[in-house]
Amino acid sequence: MKLILPTRDSRSDTAIGQEPTTAELDAIEAEMPLITAEVDLLDAQITTLDRLPNELDMRRIRRARRRVLAARRDLADRAATQPGGAA
């Protein structure tokens, strides 16, 4: 049986199985504070799924939301100040 596989990844122009480029790794590194903040927010929200959130849970969620917003702001500021960044 012959397998038919795509030769290119549909989401990018790189071949399947090829390592990420340095630019892609740098982009991931730059977004890591936002990714971490979003994971923390998701963790805080998951803890309240099976019970009513108490005051400490609500504080944890509010703090996590603020960290996500701050990380998004910092990322947008960096992109706007770098050459070729979004304006």
Secondary structure, 3 states (H helix, E strand, C coil): CCCCCCCECCCCCCECCCCCCHHHHHHHHHHHHHHHHHHHHHHHHHHCCCCCCCHHHHHHHHHHHHHHHHHHHHHHHHHHHCCCCCC
